[in-house]
Amino acid sequence: MNNPPVTPADIKHAIRNVPDFPKPGIQFKDITPVLADARLFAGSIDLLTQNFAPGSVDAVIGIDARGFIFAAAAALKLNAGFIPIRKKGKLPYKTHEQDYDLEYGQATVAMHVDALKPGARVLLIDDLLATGGTAAAAIALMKKLHANILGVSFLIELKFLDGRKKLKGHPIRSIVDY
Ligand code: AMP
């Protein structure tokens, strides 16, 4: 008999809440138990890609580092390429860079200048939407390369931080929210 399909509730049940990591006051959403369970990992990819038919997306773009895990698996499922957006200084070739604000200070993400052809149909995936700064910076990089952004998907959304307001104009999806 086939296993029943994985539900968002199954995934939420497996996510481990780690208080005060990496610093006091932050409740870290640990997705490693989801990854360690073959059924939940596959189910999370099914849920993240369910609005897209194989071949309908040219590339899935993942954000350093946990986003890579979900985006790479989704790319295989959608018969699409995988493109990394990395923290500054990690990509070897020429890059576009985008600064964004963190709670304290700034960070910079980068993408290879030739990662996408103009008009490429792309799906952006990250593990978690918090304030939206990281995803907004990733979208700015994709726009520099004139990507056709078909969707932006997250396994987890922290709704109380209202990160969606920074991502207006794009179809946003999340599987599990808090
Ligand atoms: P933000 O730019 O505020 O939307 O933060 C999103 C990025 O930070 C994602 O790439 C997440 O991996 C990470 N992140 C932020 N808050 C958390 C959290 N509470 N638990 C796990 N990861 C987080």
py3Dmol code that shows the C-alpha trace and the ligand (Angstrom):
import py3Dmol

protein = """\
ATOM      1  CA  MET A   1       0.000   0.000   0.000  1.00  0.00           C
ATOM      2  CA  ASN A   2       1.229   3.512  -0.812  1.00  0.00           C
ATOM      3  CA  ASN A   3       1.948   5.922   2.006  1.00  0.00           C
ATOM      4  CA  PRO A   4      -0.634   8.712   2.364  1.00  0.00           C
ATOM      5  CA  PRO A   5       0.566  12.081   0.986  1.00  0.00           C
ATOM      6  CA  VAL A   6       2.574  14.232   3.369  1.00  0.00           C
ATOM      7  CA  THR A   7       0.580  17.148   4.779  1.00  0.00           C
ATOM      8  CA  PRO A   8       1.796  20.528   6.043  1.00  0.00           C
ATOM      9  CA  ALA A   9       0.751  19.349   9.518  1.00  0.00           C
ATOM     10  CA  ASP A  10       3.111  16.354   9.226  1.00  0.00           C
ATOM     11  CA  ILE A  11       5.960  18.701   8.371  1.00  0.00           C
ATOM     12  CA  LYS A  12       5.111  21.161  11.128  1.00  0.00           C
ATOM     13  CA  HIS A  13       5.058  18.317  13.613  1.00  0.00           C
ATOM     14  CA  ALA A  14       8.627  17.360  12.634  1.00  0.00           C
ATOM     15  CA  ILE A  15      10.121  20.872  12.720  1.00  0.00           C
ATOM     16  CA  ARG A  16      12.100  21.330  15.930  1.00  0.00           C
ATOM     17  CA  ASN A  17      11.853  24.650  17.750  1.00  0.00           C
ATOM     18  CA  VAL A  18      15.150  25.591  19.329  1.00  0.00           C
ATOM     19  CA  PRO A  19      14.828  28.536  21.714  1.00  0.00           C
ATOM     20  CA  ASP A  20      17.553  31.182  21.952  1.00  0.00           C
ATOM     21  CA  PHE A  21      19.535  30.026  18.907  1.00  0.00           C
ATOM     22  CA  PRO A  22      21.707  31.552  17.500  1.00  0.00           C
ATOM     23  CA  LYS A  23      21.077  34.268  20.087  1.00  0.00           C
ATOM     24  CA  PRO A  24      18.677  35.036  22.944  1.00  0.00           C
ATOM     25  CA  GLY A  25      15.099  35.749  21.851  1.00  0.00           C
ATOM     26  CA  ILE A  26      15.289  33.899  18.503  1.00  0.00           C
ATOM     27  CA  GLN A  27      13.336  30.677  18.199  1.00  0.00           C
ATOM     28  CA  PHE A  28      15.188  28.743  15.512  1.00  0.00           C
ATOM     29  CA  LYS A  29      13.127  26.497  13.253  1.00  0.00           C
ATOM     30  CA  ASP A  30      15.295  23.406  12.800  1.00  0.00           C
ATOM     31  CA  ILE A  31      14.392  21.573   9.588  1.00  0.00           C
ATOM     32  CA  THR A  32      16.981  18.789   9.953  1.00  0.00           C
ATOM     33  CA  PRO A  33      14.351  16.299  11.259  1.00  0.00           C
ATOM     34  CA  VAL A  34      12.332  16.906   8.069  1.00  0.00           C
ATOM     35  CA  LEU A  35      15.393  16.230   5.910  1.00  0.00           C
ATOM     36  CA  ALA A  36      16.298  13.102   7.855  1.00  0.00           C
ATOM     37  CA  ASP A  37      12.917  11.495   7.152  1.00  0.00           C
ATOM     38  CA  ALA A  38      12.744  10.268   3.530  1.00  0.00           C
ATOM     39  CA  ARG A  39       8.955  10.539   3.367  1.00  0.00           C
ATOM     40  CA  LEU A  40       8.831  14.048   4.837  1.00  0.00           C
ATOM     41  CA  PHE A  41      11.730  15.290   2.707  1.00  0.00           C
ATOM     42  CA  ALA A  42      10.091  14.015  -0.489  1.00  0.00           C
ATOM     43  CA  GLY A  43       6.711  15.338   0.672  1.00  0.00           C
ATOM     44  CA  SER A  44       8.140  18.780   1.374  1.00  0.00           C
ATOM     45  CA  ILE A  45       9.509  18.910  -2.197  1.00  0.00           C
ATOM     46  CA  ASP A  46       6.134  17.769  -3.569  1.00  0.00           C
ATOM     47  CA  LEU A  47       4.413  20.574  -1.648  1.00  0.00           C
ATOM     48  CA  LEU A  48       6.975  23.212  -2.652  1.00  0.00           C
ATOM     49  CA  THR A  49       6.594  22.343  -6.352  1.00  0.00           C
ATOM     50  CA  GLN A  50       2.910  21.442  -6.532  1.00  0.00           C
ATOM     51  CA  ASN A  51       1.855  24.486  -8.579  1.00  0.00           C
ATOM     52  CA  PHE A  52       4.456  23.843 -11.279  1.00  0.00           C
ATOM     53  CA  ALA A  53       4.536  21.188 -13.976  1.00  0.00           C
ATOM     54  CA  PRO A  54       7.883  19.635 -14.941  1.00  0.00           C
ATOM     55  CA  GLY A  55       9.340  21.683 -17.791  1.00  0.00           C
ATOM     56  CA  SER A  56       7.391  24.843 -16.869  1.00  0.00           C
ATOM     57  CA  VAL A  57      10.368  26.380 -15.056  1.00  0.00           C
ATOM     58  CA  ASP A  58      13.850  26.909 -16.516  1.00  0.00           C
ATOM     59  CA  ALA A  59      15.643  27.213 -13.179  1.00  0.00           C
ATOM     60  CA  VAL A  60      15.037  26.888  -9.472  1.00  0.00           C
ATOM     61  CA  ILE A  61      17.051  29.406  -7.481  1.00  0.00           C
ATOM     62  CA  GLY A  62      18.119  28.561  -3.945  1.00  0.00           C
ATOM     63  CA  ILE A  63      19.465  30.803  -1.203  1.00  0.00           C
ATOM     64  CA  ASP A  64      22.604  29.922   0.798  1.00  0.00           C
ATOM     65  CA  ALA A  65      22.554  27.557   2.671  1.00  0.00           C
ATOM     66  CA  ARG A  66      19.406  25.658   3.726  1.00  0.00           C
ATOM     67  CA  GLY A  67      17.588  26.954   0.651  1.00  0.00           C
ATOM     68  CA  PHE A  68      20.031  24.966  -1.502  1.00  0.00           C
ATOM     69  CA  ILE A  69      18.743  21.678  -0.110  1.00  0.00           C
ATOM     70  CA  PHE A  70      15.127  22.298  -1.055  1.00  0.00           C
ATOM     71  CA  ALA A  71      15.819  24.195  -4.285  1.00  0.00           C
ATOM     72  CA  ALA A  72      18.179  21.547  -5.682  1.00  0.00           C
ATOM     73  CA  ALA A  73      15.711  18.734  -5.009  1.00  0.00           C
ATOM     74  CA  ALA A  74      12.871  20.829  -6.480  1.00  0.00           C
ATOM     75  CA  ALA A  75      14.976  21.524  -9.591  1.00  0.00           C
ATOM     76  CA  LEU A  76      15.419  17.794 -10.220  1.00  0.00           C
ATOM     77  CA  LYS A  77      11.707  17.209  -9.764  1.00  0.00           C
ATOM     78  CA  LEU A  78      10.783  20.041 -12.178  1.00  0.00           C
ATOM     79  CA  ASN A  79      13.401  19.065 -14.748  1.00  0.00           C
ATOM     80  CA  ALA A  80      14.936  22.501 -14.272  1.00  0.00           C
ATOM     81  CA  GLY A  81      18.434  23.805 -13.620  1.00  0.00           C
ATOM     82  CA  PHE A  82      19.578  24.872 -10.172  1.00  0.00           C
ATOM     83  CA  ILE A  83      21.148  28.267  -9.491  1.00  0.00           C
ATOM     84  CA  PRO A  84      22.711  29.278  -6.180  1.00  0.00           C
ATOM     85  CA  ILE A  85      22.496  32.713  -4.582  1.00  0.00           C
ATOM     86  CA  ARG A  86      25.372  32.802  -2.137  1.00  0.00           C
ATOM     87  CA  LYS A  87      26.773  34.993   0.553  1.00  0.00           C
ATOM     88  CA  LYS A  88      29.267  37.508  -0.800  1.00  0.00           C
ATOM     89  CA  GLY A  89      32.734  36.173  -1.573  1.00  0.00           C
ATOM     90  CA  LYS A  90      31.795  32.533  -2.172  1.00  0.00           C
ATOM     91  CA  LEU A  91      31.027  32.421  -5.910  1.00  0.00           C
ATOM     92  CA  PRO A  92      34.168  32.114  -8.049  1.00  0.00           C
ATOM     93  CA  TYR A  93      33.181  33.990 -11.224  1.00  0.00           C
ATOM     94  CA  LYS A  94      31.947  37.584 -11.801  1.00  0.00           C
ATOM     95  CA  THR A  95      28.888  38.392  -9.695  1.00  0.00           C
ATOM     96  CA  HIS A  96      26.099  40.868  -9.149  1.00  0.00           C
ATOM     97  CA  GLU A  97      25.755  41.751  -5.483  1.00  0.00           C
ATOM     98  CA  GLN A  98      22.870  43.034  -3.387  1.00  0.00           C
ATOM     99  CA  ASP A  99      23.086  44.426   0.158  1.00  0.00           C
ATOM    100  CA  TYR A 100      20.241  44.013   2.621  1.00  0.00           C
ATOM    101  CA  ASP A 101      19.533  44.888   6.233  1.00  0.00           C
ATOM    102  CA  LEU A 102      19.742  42.408   9.069  1.00  0.00           C
ATOM    103  CA  GLU A 103      18.411  43.030  12.543  1.00  0.00           C
ATOM    104  CA  TYR A 104      21.876  44.409  13.370  1.00  0.00           C
ATOM    105  CA  GLY A 105      24.021  45.482  10.433  1.00  0.00           C
ATOM    106  CA  GLN A 106      24.010  44.413   6.819  1.00  0.00           C
ATOM    107  CA  ALA A 107      24.637  41.369   4.664  1.00  0.00           C
ATOM    108  CA  THR A 108      25.313  40.882   0.967  1.00  0.00           C
ATOM    109  CA  VAL A 109      24.185  38.135  -1.404  1.00  0.00           C
ATOM    110  CA  ALA A 110      25.639  37.411  -4.840  1.00  0.00           C
ATOM    111  CA  MET A 111      24.752  35.614  -8.053  1.00  0.00           C
ATOM    112  CA  HIS A 112      26.887  34.876 -11.104  1.00  0.00           C
ATOM    113  CA  VAL A 113      26.380  37.510 -13.814  1.00  0.00           C
ATOM    114  CA  ASP A 114      25.634  34.816 -16.407  1.00  0.00           C
ATOM    115  CA  ALA A 115      23.447  32.611 -14.195  1.00  0.00           C
ATOM    116  CA  LEU A 116      20.226  33.373 -16.094  1.00  0.00           C
ATOM    117  CA  LYS A 117      19.257  34.305 -19.631  1.00  0.00           C
ATOM    118  CA  PRO A 118      16.890  37.307 -19.923  1.00  0.00           C
ATOM    119  CA  GLY A 119      13.296  36.096 -19.593  1.00  0.00           C
ATOM    120  CA  ALA A 120      14.271  32.809 -17.912  1.00  0.00           C
ATOM    121  CA  ARG A 121      11.300  31.350 -16.015  1.00  0.00           C
ATOM    122  CA  VAL A 122      12.435  30.930 -12.426  1.00  0.00           C
ATOM    123  CA  LEU A 123      11.168  29.744  -9.064  1.00  0.00           C
ATOM    124  CA  LEU A 124      12.907  31.018  -5.915  1.00  0.00           C
ATOM    125  CA  ILE A 125      12.970  28.684  -2.915  1.00  0.00           C
ATOM    126  CA  ASP A 126      14.242  29.229   0.615  1.00  0.00           C
ATOM    127  CA  ASP A 127      13.647  27.302   3.810  1.00  0.00           C
ATOM    128  CA  LEU A 128      12.103  30.146   5.790  1.00  0.00           C
ATOM    129  CA  LEU A 129      10.563  33.600   5.339  1.00  0.00           C
ATOM    130  CA  ALA A 130      11.199  35.814   8.362  1.00  0.00           C
ATOM    131  CA  THR A 131      11.505  39.590   7.775  1.00  0.00           C
ATOM    132  CA  GLY A 132      11.789  39.089   4.011  1.00  0.00           C
ATOM    133  CA  GLY A 133      15.117  40.916   3.643  1.00  0.00           C
ATOM    134  CA  THR A 134      16.982  37.899   2.275  1.00  0.00           C
ATOM    135  CA  ALA A 135      14.317  36.975  -0.273  1.00  0.00           C
ATOM    136  CA  ALA A 136      13.891  40.622  -1.344  1.00  0.00           C
ATOM    137  CA  ALA A 137      17.652  40.833  -1.997  1.00  0.00           C
ATOM    138  CA  ALA A 138      17.497  37.570  -3.982  1.00  0.00           C
ATOM    139  CA  ILE A 139      14.608  38.960  -6.056  1.00  0.00           C
ATOM    140  CA  ALA A 140      16.611  42.138  -6.750  1.00  0.00           C
ATOM    141  CA  LEU A 141      19.474  39.983  -8.100  1.00  0.00           C
ATOM    142  CA  MET A 142      17.097  37.966 -10.267  1.00  0.00           C
ATOM    143  CA  LYS A 143      15.631  41.203 -11.644  1.00  0.00           C
ATOM    144  CA  LYS A 144      19.101  42.468 -12.544  1.00  0.00           C
ATOM    145  CA  LEU A 145      19.279  39.463 -14.900  1.00  0.00           C
ATOM    146  CA  HIS A 146      15.718  40.134 -16.190  1.00  0.00           C
ATOM    147  CA  ALA A 147      14.331  36.846 -14.891  1.00  0.00           C
ATOM    148  CA  ASN A 148      10.656  36.009 -15.240  1.00  0.00           C
ATOM    149  CA  ILE A 149       9.852  35.211 -11.602  1.00  0.00           C
ATOM    150  CA  LEU A 150       7.028  32.656 -11.602  1.00  0.00           C
ATOM    151  CA  GLY A 151       6.976  32.092  -7.873  1.00  0.00           C
ATOM    152  CA  VAL A 152       8.666  32.448  -4.503  1.00  0.00           C
ATOM    153  CA  SER A 153       8.191  29.484  -2.158  1.00  0.00           C
ATOM    154  CA  PHE A 154       9.177  28.807   1.430  1.00  0.00           C
ATOM    155  CA  LEU A 155       8.837  25.728   3.563  1.00  0.00           C
ATOM    156  CA  ILE A 156       8.180  27.937   6.624  1.00  0.00           C
ATOM    157  CA  GLU A 157       6.745  31.429   7.055  1.00  0.00           C
ATOM    158  CA  LEU A 158       6.920  33.411  10.294  1.00  0.00           C
ATOM    159  CA  LYS A 159       3.705  35.351   9.623  1.00  0.00           C
ATOM    160  CA  PHE A 160       4.072  37.629  12.630  1.00  0.00           C
ATOM    161  CA  LEU A 161       7.144  39.237  10.984  1.00  0.00           C
ATOM    162  CA  ASP A 162       5.118  40.171   7.875  1.00  0.00           C
ATOM    163  CA  GLY A 163       7.993  39.453   5.472  1.00  0.00           C
ATOM    164  CA  ARG A 164       5.546  39.259   2.567  1.00  0.00           C
ATOM    165  CA  LYS A 165       5.236  43.017   2.482  1.00  0.00           C
ATOM    166  CA  LYS A 166       8.822  43.196   1.150  1.00  0.00           C
ATOM    167  CA  LEU A 167       7.981  40.736  -1.666  1.00  0.00           C
ATOM    168  CA  LYS A 168       4.961  42.475  -3.170  1.00  0.00           C
ATOM    169  CA  GLY A 169       4.099  41.727  -6.784  1.00  0.00           C
ATOM    170  CA  HIS A 170       5.268  38.108  -6.731  1.00  0.00           C
ATOM    171  CA  PRO A 171       3.282  34.924  -6.112  1.00  0.00           C
ATOM    172  CA  ILE A 172       4.381  33.878  -2.602  1.00  0.00           C
ATOM    173  CA  ARG A 173       3.685  30.439  -1.129  1.00  0.00           C
ATOM    174  CA  SER A 174       4.595  28.850   2.157  1.00  0.00           C
ATOM    175  CA  ILE A 175       3.817  25.347   3.359  1.00  0.00           C
ATOM    176  CA  VAL A 176       3.881  25.763   7.152  1.00  0.00           C
ATOM    177  CA  ASP A 177       3.342  28.957   9.096  1.00  0.00           C
ATOM    178  CA  TYR A 178       3.707  30.235  12.626  1.00  0.00           C
TER     179      TYR A 178
END
"""
ligand_1 = """\
23
AMP
P 14.781 37.110 6.659
O 15.745 37.775 5.717
O 14.578 37.875 7.923
O 13.458 36.765 5.973
O 15.456 35.752 7.129
C 15.383 34.618 6.347
C 16.654 33.830 6.372
O 17.194 33.690 7.674
C 16.355 32.436 5.863
O 17.361 32.109 4.887
C 16.403 31.544 7.073
O 17.189 30.394 6.822
C 17.021 32.376 8.183
N 16.181 32.484 9.400
C 15.628 33.635 9.880
N 14.939 33.408 11.010
C 15.027 32.067 11.247
C 14.491 31.204 12.269
N 13.728 31.658 13.283
N 14.767 29.882 12.189
C 15.531 29.396 11.164
N 16.064 30.166 10.192
C 15.818 31.490 10.220
"""
view = py3Dmol.view(width=600, height=400)
view.addModel(protein, "pdb")
view.setStyle({"model": 0}, {"cartoon": {"style": "trace"}})
view.addModel(ligand_1, "xyz")
view.setStyle({"model": 1}, {"stick": {}})
view.zoomTo()
view.show()
